């Protein structure tokens, strides 16, 4: 049964139970959107309650595992069931795992990174984007990372997955340039979320170092998306310098630099 119309545009945000995704959902609500938010953990319900606190926005939580085909399909079906067009899509869900590819990380964890960061990104976009193009209007935001600009020693699969997201976003932007649908990539650096704890990286230099406020990152991403910009390197000036330098730094040097940040025990 479709929800009653509110006259507000509708946004879909994945990975929205906490961190950047939750703050992105908050940006949409604050700027007059209703939202469908998704995550696999039970915190998505609590996130919805917080986002409803001003009483104006409709916030629909959908608890699904986006690492699975059926989970993405269920989210798309929940969006369709609203009976409303999607005005904005923020593909933010992602996960990582730190450690040496040989000897430290589990194959199931590495494949789960690909399922969430790559496969679900393609799957959900394939389901929701055609209607936006048909209507000739809409905004899409992909959460990439400055990790997409460098080979990720001790985060080999994660960085590769973000390179995919970045390339995918830029290719779609070109394909859709005359359709009325804009595509923006959000490229944060280390951000104060649950990512490093979940990725078992609290003993690394990057995991123990200073991090950006997810609210700031989300606000910058939202602003760039609304302006229809190609991409935004969010957060600190250090991130912007790092992303700019990556264009001129050989991959072997970037790999070594990443190793110093992400190698287990590097925080000591």
Secondary structure, 3 states (H helix, E strand, C coil): CCCCCCCCCEEEEECCCCHHHHHHHHHHHHCCCEEEEEECCCHHHHHHHHHCCCCCCCEEEEECCCCCHHHHHHHHHHHHHCCCCCCEEEECCCCCCCCCCCCCCCHHHHHHHHHHHHHHHHHHHHHHHHHHHHHCCEEEEEECCHHHHCCCCCCHHHHHHHHHHHHHHHHHHHHCCCCCEEEEEEECCCECCCHHHHCCCCCCHHHHCCCECHHHHHHHHHHHHHHCCCEEECCCHHHHHHHHHHCCCCHHHHHHHHHHHHCCCCCC
